[in-house]
């Protein structure tokens, strides 16, 4: 196939582009080379861009620009739509930018497909676990429950676990499946929900096979080590390599599903080529919940650095407590099972980090931005 990847110079996109080319597809990339991800001079500061610029048809442009779309859409058989602004915390105060890029860019793509003469037969959109907000839980009193955003007064009192609204008791965490309630708790999550719904609705009306992949927390060699807004593994790594301590939010027991980038590439490729994926949504992750304190200690040990790891009790409004993927549907229809365990992935990731230049640690400035806006307590 001829495949267009938006955001194809990014972390997931570049890995996917190289894989698709390796197995015989022709890849075009549309990417605006955001400075937040690629640095001021991507040809020198972005290994991701350098990895794909000479081996794919690369087009510099934004998904918010109709002229850029009209340049890359002709002749494409499929689109993998990855381009998006991705910082959950940042989305709570750069609202217009996140809406313009994530919702506006997707709307522009679909508008052109609906009104132009193109041969696109498949669209895969990168959705996110953030559309769920909190994940799926069980209450002894109420059964299956999908708790809303945690209350400020509970968090101030150190009650971080979601509580049963009837009994006030902590809930039991379950894997989040595709039928779980959608109730995002951040602007980023809202925009990803909107992206997914627009793609699934419009493509169905156009006879285009559409698939939405709700990615969990993706990591691996190549991800940005300088972007302080996304990727806890990258953020922690850069702080440790600079000799800075780690201030852990809440009590450190909040958990995420960390999925290695090669597994994401495998799942995305399957969604692209399998007819069984048409008109379906999938949760894609490792299917395992790992708490943040475990991540911090594992990274410090791998880097051989003695840095202070301080559980602060501080928290960010809009953060969720837990979410990990139920992979049953992905296994059944995509034949997807993650191959890289957390221990294996961390070894691969930290080995790569050790080979990179130590990046400037700008995490404190990102926290200052959130404090200034009352989003960090």
NUTOR-850932 format. One record per residue (C-alpha): residue number from 1; x, y, z. Coordinates in Angstrom, 1 decimal, decimal comma, m for minus. Layout:
# residues N
<pos NUM	px X	py Y	pz Z>;
...
***
This chain:
# residues 377
<pos 1	px 0,0	py 0,0	pz 0,0>;
<pos 2	px 0,8	py 3,7	pz m0,2>;
<pos 3	px 0,5	py 4,8	pz 3,4>;
<pos 4	px 0,5	py 8,4	pz 4,7>;
<pos 5	px 1,6	py 8,8	pz 8,3>;
<pos 6	px 0,8	py 12,2	pz 9,9>;
<pos 7	px 3,2	py 12,9	pz 12,7>;
<pos 8	px 5,4	py 10,4	pz 11,1>;
<pos 9	px 8,7	py 12,0	pz 12,3>;
<pos 10	px 7,6	py 11,5	pz 15,9>;
<pos 11	px 8,4	py 8,7	pz 18,2>;
<pos 12	px 5,7	py 6,2	pz 17,2>;
<pos 13	px 5,5	py 7,5	pz 13,6>;
<pos 14	px 9,2	py 7,1	pz 12,8>;
<pos 15	px 9,3	py 3,5	pz 14,1>;
<pos 16	px 6,1	py 2,7	pz 12,2>;
<pos 17	px 7,3	py 4,3	pz 9,0>;
<pos 18	px 10,6	py 2,3	pz 9,0>;
<pos 19	px 8,7	py m0,9	pz 9,8>;
<pos 20	px 6,1	py m0,4	pz 7,0>;
<pos 21	px 8,8	py 0,3	pz 4,5>;
<pos 22	px 10,7	py m2,8	pz 5,6>;
<pos 23	px 7,7	py m5,0	pz 4,8>;
<pos 24	px 7,1	py m3,5	pz 1,4>;
<pos 25	px 4,8	py m0,5	pz 1,8>;
<pos 26	px 5,5	py 3,0	pz 0,4>;
<pos 27	px 5,4	py 5,6	pz 3,1>;
<pos 28	px 4,8	py 9,4	pz 2,9>;
<pos 29	px 5,2	py 11,5	pz 6,1>;
<pos 30	px 3,5	py 14,7	pz 7,0>;
<pos 31	px 5,0	py 16,4	pz 10,0>;
<pos 32	px 5,5	py 20,0	pz 11,3>;
<pos 33	px 8,7	py 19,1	pz 13,2>;
<pos 34	px 7,4	py 20,7	pz 16,4>;
<pos 35	px 10,3	py 22,3	pz 18,3>;
<pos 36	px 9,0	py 20,9	pz 21,6>;
<pos 37	px 9,7	py 17,4	pz 20,2>;
<pos 38	px 12,5	py 17,9	pz 17,6>;
<pos 39	px 14,4	py 20,9	pz 18,9>;
<pos 40	px 15,4	py 24,1	pz 17,2>;
<pos 41	px 17,2	py 22,5	pz 14,3>;
<pos 42	px 15,8	py 19,0	pz 13,6>;
<pos 43	px 18,5	py 18,1	pz 11,1>;
<pos 44	px 20,9	py 18,3	pz 14,1>;
<pos 45	px 18,7	py 17,9	pz 17,2>;
<pos 46	px 16,2	py 15,2	pz 16,2>;
<pos 47	px 17,4	py 11,7	pz 15,7>;
<pos 48	px 13,8	py 10,7	pz 14,9>;
<pos 49	px 13,7	py 13,1	pz 12,0>;
<pos 50	px 17,2	py 12,0	pz 10,8>;
<pos 51	px 16,1	py 8,4	pz 10,8>;
<pos 52	px 13,3	py 8,9	pz 8,3>;
<pos 53	px 14,1	py 12,1	pz 6,3>;
<pos 54	px 16,1	py 10,3	pz 3,6>;
<pos 55	px 14,3	py 7,0	pz 3,4>;
<pos 56	px 10,7	py 8,2	pz 3,1>;
<pos 57	px 8,8	py 10,8	pz 1,2>;
<pos 58	px 8,9	py 13,5	pz 3,8>;
<pos 59	px 6,7	py 16,6	pz 3,6>;
<pos 60	px 7,1	py 19,4	pz 6,1>;
<pos 61	px 3,7	py 20,8	pz 7,0>;
<pos 62	px 0,9	py 21,0	pz 9,6>;
<pos 63	px m2,3	py 19,0	pz 9,7>;
<pos 64	px m4,0	py 22,3	pz 10,2>;
<pos 65	px m3,0	py 23,5	pz 6,7>;
<pos 66	px m5,2	py 22,4	pz 3,9>;
<pos 67	px m2,5	py 23,0	pz 1,3>;
<pos 68	px m0,2	py 20,5	pz 3,2>;
<pos 69	px m3,0	py 17,9	pz 3,1>;
<pos 70	px m3,7	py 18,5	pz m0,6>;
<pos 71	px 0,0	py 17,9	pz m1,3>;
<pos 72	px 0,2	py 14,5	pz 0,4>;
<pos 73	px m3,3	py 12,9	pz 0,0>;
<pos 74	px m3,3	py 12,2	pz m3,8>;
<pos 75	px m2,4	py 8,5	pz m4,5>;
<pos 76	px m2,6	py 7,3	pz m0,9>;
<pos 77	px m4,3	py 4,1	pz m0,1>;
<pos 78	px m4,3	py 4,5	pz 3,7>;
<pos 79	px m3,7	py 7,1	pz 6,4>;
<pos 80	px m2,3	py 6,5	pz 9,9>;
<pos 81	px m3,2	py 9,7	pz 11,7>;
<pos 82	px m0,8	py 10,1	pz 14,6>;
<pos 83	px m0,2	py 13,9	pz 14,5>;
<pos 84	px m1,4	py 15,5	pz 17,8>;
<pos 85	px m0,3	py 17,7	pz 20,7>;
<pos 86	px 0,2	py 15,2	pz 23,5>;
<pos 87	px 0,8	py 16,7	pz 26,9>;
<pos 88	px m2,0	py 16,0	pz 29,3>;
<pos 89	px m1,0	py 18,7	pz 31,8>;
<pos 90	px m0,1	py 21,2	pz 29,2>;
<pos 91	px m3,5	py 20,7	pz 27,5>;
<pos 92	px m5,1	py 22,2	pz 30,6>;
<pos 93	px m3,7	py 25,7	pz 29,8>;
<pos 94	px m2,9	py 25,6	pz 26,1>;
<pos 95	px m6,4	py 24,7	pz 25,3>;
<pos 96	px m6,8	py 26,4	pz 21,9>;
<pos 97	px m3,6	py 24,9	pz 20,5>;
<pos 98	px m4,7	py 21,4	pz 21,5>;
<pos 99	px m8,1	py 21,9	pz 20,0>;
<pos 100	px m6,8	py 23,5	pz 16,8>;
<pos 101	px m4,3	py 20,7	pz 16,1>;
<pos 102	px m6,1	py 17,6	pz 17,5>;
<pos 103	px m9,7	py 18,4	pz 16,6>;
<pos 104	px m9,2	py 20,9	pz 13,8>;
<pos 105	px m6,5	py 19,0	pz 12,0>;
<pos 106	px m8,6	py 15,8	pz 12,1>;
<pos 107	px m11,7	py 17,7	pz 10,9>;
<pos 108	px m9,7	py 19,1	pz 8,0>;
<pos 109	px m8,5	py 15,6	pz 7,0>;
<pos 110	px m12,0	py 14,3	pz 7,0>;
<pos 111	px m13,5	py 17,3	pz 5,2>;
<pos 112	px m11,0	py 16,8	pz 2,4>;
<pos 113	px m11,7	py 13,0	pz 2,2>;
<pos 114	px m15,5	py 13,7	pz 2,2>;
<pos 115	px m15,3	py 16,4	pz m0,6>;
<pos 116	px m12,3	py 15,5	pz m2,6>;
<pos 117	px m11,4	py 12,7	pz m5,1>;
<pos 118	px m9,0	py 10,5	pz m3,2>;
<pos 119	px m8,5	py 6,7	pz m3,1>;
<pos 120	px m8,0	py 6,3	pz 0,6>;
<pos 121	px m9,6	py 3,1	pz 1,8>;
<pos 122	px m8,3	py 2,8	pz 5,3>;
<pos 123	px m7,7	py 5,3	pz 8,2>;
<pos 124	px m6,1	py 4,3	pz 11,5>;
<pos 125	px m6,3	py 7,0	pz 14,2>;
<pos 126	px m4,2	py 7,1	pz 17,3>;
<pos 127	px m6,6	py 7,5	pz 20,1>;
<pos 128	px m5,6	py 7,3	pz 23,8>;
<pos 129	px m6,3	py 5,7	pz 27,1>;
<pos 130	px m6,9	py 9,2	pz 28,3>;
<pos 131	px m10,4	py 9,2	pz 26,8>;
<pos 132	px m11,5	py 6,8	pz 29,6>;
<pos 133	px m10,4	py 9,1	pz 32,4>;
<pos 134	px m10,2	py 6,8	pz 35,4>;
<pos 135	px m10,2	py 3,1	pz 34,4>;
<pos 136	px m12,6	py 0,3	pz 35,3>;
<pos 137	px m13,2	py m0,7	pz 39,0>;
<pos 138	px m15,3	py m3,0	pz 41,1>;
<pos 139	px m17,3	py m1,9	pz 44,1>;
<pos 140	px m18,5	py m4,4	pz 46,7>;
<pos 141	px m21,7	py m2,4	pz 47,0>;
<pos 142	px m22,3	py m1,3	pz 43,4>;
<pos 143	px m20,5	py m3,8	pz 41,2>;
<pos 144	px m18,7	py m2,4	pz 38,1>;
<pos 145	px m18,1	py 1,3	pz 38,4>;
<pos 146	px m16,3	py 4,0	pz 36,5>;
<pos 147	px m15,4	py 6,7	pz 39,0>;
<pos 148	px m15,3	py 10,4	pz 38,0>;
<pos 149	px m12,5	py 12,8	pz 38,7>;
<pos 150	px m11,1	py 12,6	pz 42,2>;
<pos 151	px m12,1	py 15,4	pz 44,6>;
<pos 152	px m9,6	py 18,0	pz 45,6>;
<pos 153	px m10,5	py 17,6	pz 49,3>;
<pos 154	px m9,8	py 13,9	pz 49,2>;
<pos 155	px m6,5	py 14,4	pz 47,5>;
<pos 156	px m5,5	py 17,1	pz 50,0>;
<pos 157	px m6,2	py 14,6	pz 52,8>;
<pos 158	px m4,0	py 12,0	pz 51,1>;
<pos 159	px m7,0	py 9,9	pz 49,9>;
<pos 160	px m5,7	py 9,2	pz 46,4>;
<pos 161	px m7,5	py 6,0	pz 45,5>;
<pos 162	px m10,9	py 6,4	pz 43,8>;
<pos 163	px m13,7	py 5,8	pz 46,4>;
<pos 164	px m17,0	py 4,1	pz 46,2>;
<pos 165	px m19,7	py 6,9	pz 46,1>;
<pos 166	px m22,0	py 4,8	pz 48,3>;
<pos 167	px m19,7	py 3,4	pz 51,0>;
<pos 168	px m16,6	py 5,7	pz 50,7>;
<pos 169	px m14,4	py 2,6	pz 50,6>;
<pos 170	px m11,5	py 2,2	pz 48,1>;
<pos 171	px m12,4	py 0,3	pz 44,9>;
<pos 172	px m10,8	py m2,7	pz 43,3>;
<pos 173	px m8,9	py m2,0	pz 40,0>;
<pos 174	px m9,9	py m4,0	pz 36,9>;
<pos 175	px m8,5	py m3,9	pz 33,3>;
<pos 176	px m10,1	py m1,3	pz 31,1>;
<pos 177	px m11,9	py m2,7	pz 28,1>;
<pos 178	px m13,3	py m1,0	pz 25,0>;
<pos 179	px m16,8	py m0,9	pz 26,4>;
<pos 180	px m15,7	py 1,0	pz 29,5>;
<pos 181	px m17,2	py 4,4	pz 30,1>;
<pos 182	px m15,6	py 7,3	pz 28,2>;
<pos 183	px m15,3	py 10,3	pz 30,5>;
<pos 184	px m11,9	py 12,1	pz 29,9>;
<pos 185	px m10,5	py 14,3	pz 32,7>;
<pos 186	px m8,2	py 16,5	pz 30,6>;
<pos 187	px m8,5	py 18,7	pz 27,5>;
<pos 188	px m6,1	py 16,3	pz 25,8>;
<pos 189	px m8,4	py 13,4	pz 26,6>;
<pos 190	px m11,4	py 15,3	pz 25,3>;
<pos 191	px m9,6	py 16,1	pz 22,0>;
<pos 192	px m8,6	py 12,4	pz 21,5>;
<pos 193	px m12,2	py 11,3	pz 22,2>;
<pos 194	px m13,4	py 13,8	pz 19,6>;
<pos 195	px m10,7	py 12,7	pz 17,0>;
<pos 196	px m11,8	py 9,1	pz 17,5>;
<pos 197	px m15,5	py 9,8	pz 17,2>;
<pos 198	px m15,1	py 11,9	pz 14,1>;
<pos 199	px m12,9	py 9,4	pz 12,3>;
<pos 200	px m15,2	py 6,4	pz 13,1>;
<pos 201	px m18,4	py 8,3	pz 12,2>;
<pos 202	px m17,2	py 10,1	pz 9,0>;
<pos 203	px m15,2	py 7,2	pz 7,6>;
<pos 204	px m18,2	py 4,8	pz 8,0>;
<pos 205	px m20,3	py 7,2	pz 5,9>;
<pos 206	px m17,6	py 7,4	pz 3,2>;
<pos 207	px m17,1	py 3,6	pz 3,0>;
<pos 208	px m13,6	py 3,9	pz 4,4>;
<pos 209	px m12,4	py 1,3	pz 6,8>;
<pos 210	px m11,6	py 3,0	pz 10,1>;
<pos 211	px m9,8	py 1,8	pz 13,2>;
<pos 212	px m9,1	py 3,6	pz 16,5>;
<pos 213	px m6,3	py 2,5	pz 18,7>;
<pos 214	px m6,4	py 3,6	pz 22,3>;
<pos 215	px m2,7	py 3,6	pz 23,1>;
<pos 216	px m1,6	py 3,3	pz 26,7>;
<pos 217	px 1,8	py 4,8	pz 27,8>;
<pos 218	px 4,2	py 4,2	pz 25,0>;
<pos 219	px 8,0	py 4,1	pz 25,6>;
<pos 220	px 11,3	py 3,0	pz 24,1>;
<pos 221	px 14,5	py 4,1	pz 22,4>;
<pos 222	px 14,0	py 7,3	pz 20,4>;
<pos 223	px 11,4	py 9,1	pz 22,5>;
<pos 224	px 12,1	py 12,7	pz 23,4>;
<pos 225	px 14,3	py 13,2	pz 26,4>;
<pos 226	px 13,9	py 16,9	pz 26,4>;
<pos 227	px 10,1	py 17,3	pz 26,3>;
<pos 228	px 9,0	py 17,9	pz 29,9>;
<pos 229	px 5,3	py 17,4	pz 29,2>;
<pos 230	px 5,1	py 13,8	pz 28,0>;
<pos 231	px 6,6	py 10,4	pz 29,0>;
<pos 232	px 7,3	py 9,7	pz 32,6>;
<pos 233	px 10,2	py 7,4	pz 31,7>;
<pos 234	px 11,9	py 10,1	pz 29,7>;
<pos 235	px 11,2	py 12,8	pz 32,3>;
<pos 236	px 12,6	py 10,7	pz 35,1>;
<pos 237	px 15,6	py 9,6	pz 33,0>;
<pos 238	px 16,6	py 13,2	pz 32,2>;
<pos 239	px 16,3	py 14,2	pz 35,8>;
<pos 240	px 18,4	py 11,3	pz 37,0>;
<pos 241	px 21,0	py 11,8	pz 34,4>;
<pos 242	px 21,3	py 15,5	pz 35,5>;
<pos 243	px 21,7	py 14,3	pz 39,1>;
<pos 244	px 18,3	py 15,8	pz 40,1>;
<pos 245	px 16,0	py 14,1	pz 42,6>;
<pos 246	px 12,6	py 12,7	pz 41,7>;
<pos 247	px 9,5	py 14,2	pz 43,3>;
<pos 248	px 6,8	py 11,6	pz 43,1>;
<pos 249	px 3,2	py 12,7	pz 42,9>;
<pos 250	px 0,6	py 11,5	pz 45,3>;
<pos 251	px 1,9	py 8,4	pz 47,2>;
<pos 252	px 3,7	py 6,8	pz 44,3>;
<pos 253	px 1,2	py 4,0	pz 44,0>;
<pos 254	px m0,6	py 5,5	pz 41,0>;
<pos 255	px m0,1	py 3,2	pz 38,1>;
<pos 256	px 0,1	py 3,1	pz 34,3>;
<pos 257	px 0,3	py 0,6	pz 31,5>;
<pos 258	px 3,7	py 0,9	pz 29,9>;
<pos 259	px 3,9	py m0,6	pz 26,4>;
<pos 260	px 7,1	py m0,8	pz 24,4>;
<pos 261	px 7,1	py 1,0	pz 21,0>;
<pos 262	px 7,8	py m2,2	pz 18,9>;
<pos 263	px 4,6	py m3,7	pz 20,3>;
<pos 264	px 2,7	py m0,5	pz 19,3>;
<pos 265	px 4,1	py m0,8	pz 15,8>;
<pos 266	px 3,0	py m4,4	pz 15,6>;
<pos 267	px m0,6	py m3,5	pz 16,7>;
<pos 268	px m0,8	py m0,5	pz 14,4>;
<pos 269	px 0,4	py m2,5	pz 11,4>;
<pos 270	px m2,2	py m5,2	pz 12,2>;
<pos 271	px m4,9	py m2,6	pz 12,4>;
<pos 272	px m3,8	py m1,2	pz 9,0>;
<pos 273	px m3,7	py m4,4	pz 7,1>;
<pos 274	px m6,5	py m6,6	pz 8,7>;
<pos 275	px m10,0	py m6,2	pz 7,4>;
<pos 276	px m11,2	py m7,5	pz 10,8>;
<pos 277	px m10,0	py m4,2	pz 12,3>;
<pos 278	px m12,4	py m2,1	pz 10,1>;
<pos 279	px m14,9	py m0,1	pz 12,1>;
<pos 280	px m13,4	py m1,3	pz 15,4>;
<pos 281	px m11,7	py 0,3	pz 18,4>;
<pos 282	px m9,0	py m1,4	pz 20,4>;
<pos 283	px m7,2	py m0,8	pz 23,7>;
<pos 284	px m3,5	py m1,3	pz 23,0>;
<pos 285	px m1,0	py m1,7	pz 25,9>;
<pos 286	px 1,0	py m4,2	pz 27,8>;
<pos 287	px m2,0	py m5,2	pz 29,9>;
<pos 288	px 0,0	py m4,7	pz 33,1>;
<pos 289	px m0,3	py m2,0	pz 35,7>;
<pos 290	px 3,1	py m0,7	pz 37,0>;
<pos 291	px 3,2	py 1,9	pz 39,8>;
<pos 292	px 5,2	py 5,1	pz 39,5>;
<pos 293	px 7,4	py 4,4	pz 42,5>;
<pos 294	px 8,5	py 1,1	pz 40,9>;
<pos 295	px 9,4	py 3,0	pz 37,8>;
<pos 296	px 11,5	py 5,6	pz 39,7>;
<pos 297	px 13,5	py 3,0	pz 41,6>;
<pos 298	px 14,0	py 0,8	pz 38,5>;
<pos 299	px 15,4	py 3,7	pz 36,5>;
<pos 300	px 17,7	py 4,9	pz 39,3>;
<pos 301	px 19,1	py 1,4	pz 39,7>;
<pos 302	px 19,6	py 0,9	pz 35,9>;
<pos 303	px 21,5	py 4,2	pz 35,7>;
<pos 304	px 23,5	py 3,5	pz 38,8>;
<pos 305	px 22,7	py 6,9	pz 40,2>;
<pos 306	px 21,9	py 7,7	pz 43,8>;
<pos 307	px 19,3	py 10,5	pz 43,6>;
<pos 308	px 16,7	py 11,4	pz 46,2>;
<pos 309	px 13,3	py 9,8	pz 45,4>;
<pos 310	px 10,8	py 11,8	pz 47,4>;
<pos 311	px 7,1	py 10,9	pz 47,7>;
<pos 312	px 5,6	py 14,4	pz 48,0>;
<pos 313	px 1,8	py 14,0	pz 48,3>;
<pos 314	px 1,5	py 16,7	pz 45,7>;
<pos 315	px m0,8	py 16,1	pz 42,8>;
<pos 316	px m2,0	py 17,5	pz 39,4>;
<pos 317	px m5,6	py 18,2	pz 38,7>;
<pos 318	px m6,8	py 16,1	pz 35,8>;
<pos 319	px m4,5	py 13,2	pz 36,5>;
<pos 320	px m6,0	py 9,8	pz 36,9>;
<pos 321	px m5,1	py 7,2	pz 39,5>;
<pos 322	px m5,0	py 3,9	pz 37,5>;
<pos 323	px m5,7	py 2,6	pz 34,0>;
<pos 324	px m4,4	py m0,5	pz 32,2>;
<pos 325	px m5,6	py m2,3	pz 29,1>;
<pos 326	px m7,8	py m5,3	pz 28,7>;
<pos 327	px m6,2	py m6,9	pz 25,6>;
<pos 328	px m8,9	py m9,5	pz 24,9>;
<pos 329	px m10,4	py m7,9	pz 21,8>;
<pos 330	px m7,0	py m7,0	pz 20,4>;
<pos 331	px m5,9	py m10,6	pz 20,8>;
<pos 332	px m9,0	py m11,9	pz 19,2>;
<pos 333	px m9,3	py m9,6	pz 16,1>;
<pos 334	px m5,7	py m8,3	pz 15,6>;
<pos 335	px m3,9	py m11,4	pz 16,9>;
<pos 336	px m2,0	py m8,9	pz 19,0>;
<pos 337	px m0,1	py m9,9	pz 22,2>;
<pos 338	px 2,7	py m7,7	pz 23,5>;
<pos 339	px 6,1	py m9,3	pz 23,2>;
<pos 340	px 8,3	py m7,0	pz 25,4>;
<pos 341	px 8,0	py m7,2	pz 29,2>;
<pos 342	px 8,5	py m4,1	pz 31,3>;
<pos 343	px 11,9	py m5,5	pz 32,5>;
<pos 344	px 13,0	py m6,2	pz 29,0>;
<pos 345	px 11,8	py m2,8	pz 27,7>;
<pos 346	px 13,4	py m0,9	pz 30,5>;
<pos 347	px 16,8	py m2,5	pz 29,8>;
<pos 348	px 16,5	py m1,6	pz 26,1>;
<pos 349	px 15,3	py 1,9	pz 26,9>;
<pos 350	px 18,0	py 2,7	pz 29,5>;
<pos 351	px 20,8	py 1,2	pz 27,4>;
<pos 352	px 19,7	py 3,6	pz 24,6>;
<pos 353	px 19,5	py 6,6	pz 27,0>;
<pos 354	px 23,1	py 5,9	pz 28,2>;
<pos 355	px 24,3	py 6,4	pz 24,6>;
<pos 356	px 22,6	py 9,9	pz 24,3>;
<pos 357	px 23,8	py 13,3	pz 25,3>;
<pos 358	px 22,3	py 14,4	pz 28,6>;
<pos 359	px 19,5	py 16,8	pz 27,9>;
<pos 360	px 18,6	py 20,0	pz 29,7>;
<pos 361	px 16,2	py 19,2	pz 32,5>;
<pos 362	px 13,3	py 21,6	pz 32,1>;
<pos 363	px 10,7	py 19,7	pz 34,1>;
<pos 364	px 10,7	py 22,2	pz 37,0>;
<pos 365	px 9,7	py 24,9	pz 34,6>;
<pos 366	px 6,7	py 22,8	pz 33,4>;
<pos 367	px 5,6	py 22,3	pz 37,0>;
<pos 368	px 6,0	py 26,1	pz 37,6>;
<pos 369	px 3,6	py 26,7	pz 34,6>;
<pos 370	px 1,0	py 24,4	pz 36,2>;
<pos 371	px 1,4	py 25,9	pz 39,7>;
<pos 372	px 0,9	py 29,4	pz 38,2>;
<pos 373	px m2,4	py 28,3	pz 36,8>;
<pos 374	px m3,6	py 26,4	pz 39,9>;
<pos 375	px m3,3	py 23,0	pz 38,3>;
<pos 376	px m0,6	py 21,6	pz 40,6>;
<pos 377	px m1,4	py 21,3	pz 44,3>;
***
